[in-house]
Amino acid sequence: MALLQESIIGRMDLSRQMSEEEVRELIDEEISKEGKARHLTLDTKATLRKEIYHTIRELGILQDLIDDPEITEIMVNGTTPIFVEKEGKISQLSVSFESEEKLNHVIQQIVSRCNRVINEASPIVDARLKDGSRVSAVLAPIALNGPILTIRRFPREAITMEQLVSMNSITQEAAEFLKKMVQAGYNILVSGGTGSGKTTFLNVLSGFIPETERVITIEDSAELQLQNLSNLVRLETRNANVDGCREITIRDLIKASLRMRPSRLIVGEVRGKEAVDMLQSVNVGHYGMTTVHANSVRDVVSRLETMVLMGMDLPLNAIRKQIVSGFDLMIHLGRLRDGSRRVLEIAEPLSVAGEEVQIQTLFRFFETGVDKRGRVSGELKKMGELKYEGKLKAAGISI
């Protein structure tokens, strides 16, 4: 197949972007010639056509995995067998890349489509596929066992709150409560560990944003799939490159967005110095939503404190007051041992007392048992009433 592939690439017009139909016709012509010389069967021709097209225009052996709607994560560790995640469980496949060169080729294809660069001088990159899937790639000399490629897949169609309710990720009562919070412009912080569904949940919440608002999203790699918003601006960071283009960070984008008259600012994830700018934006009248890696609602406060201190030297008490006055609601997500993703807590920051941020739990998940198939059951129970209803009243919404 390698020689046939080289022959096809040699005939391609690289001076322009060839259409899918043109590439497929070229592949068919070369396979037809090869078939006459080697008497290839129809099944063999069909297999060659698919594999060569995937290698030239798509992602080689990964394409079938990406097209599988049940796979949520793809993990490639060099040329060893590929791992995938299905229904929250990780398993090893029998397929693998034949060589590091072929894996490198796929990585370069992905990265180049996002105007990113990865090489020995800059061996780590975050990118995305055309369907919005998140991509992380690491090359030598950082990666010792060959190129590492991790792909986090998202549903082709954005998940709705109704679907989350049907999957028992959240109760109808809590869903209705959050809908009103978003519509009223409450500033919301979604927390959770890796793979807990923060980005998906942020997408779901964005579905409640009034269509009349001007929404600006800011992300490292564009992943959010906001629906039914006509006045939408999507911004994405940029790495510095050898051509002299300077780095554009999330901090830069937040500052720029505040001059674009946003009704609502959505930052895909806060993980560093940009926490300063995010806090400032929600404290000066902008509606905002973002996500943070954290182990619990209480852990969010210390995480934000640490990130703010990375960008500005402020007294801890001042940071805590900014957190309480800036964010109206904190939602913590978790991944249970059966692989299911649940809303574990919805809480409201109240005040700063001494050295502690006082947080009121509004809803909390309680585990009730595990069935014979290992599935965890439980209930998200209401624990308290919202204290600060000013934004709800201003929007004419009642709880």
Secondary structure, DSSP 8 states (H G I E B T S, - for coil): -HHHHHHHHHHS-TTS---HHHHHHHHHHHHHHHHHHHT--HHHHHHHHHHHHHHHHS-GGGHHHHT-TTEEEEEEETTS--EEEETTEEEE-S---S-HHHHHHHHHHHHHHTT---SSSS-EEEEE-TT--EEEEE-TTT-TTS-EEEEE---SS---HHHHHHTTSS-HHHHHHHHHHHHTT--EEEEE-TTS-HHHHHHHHHTTS-TTS-EEEEESS------S-SSEEEEE-B---TTS---B-HHHHHHHHTTS--SEEEES---STHHHHHHHHHTTT-EEEEEEE-SSHHHHHHHHHHHHHHH----HHHHHHHHHHH-SEEEEEEE-TTS-EEEEEEEEEEEEETTEEEEEEEEEEEEEEE-TT--EEEEEEE----S--HHHHHTT---
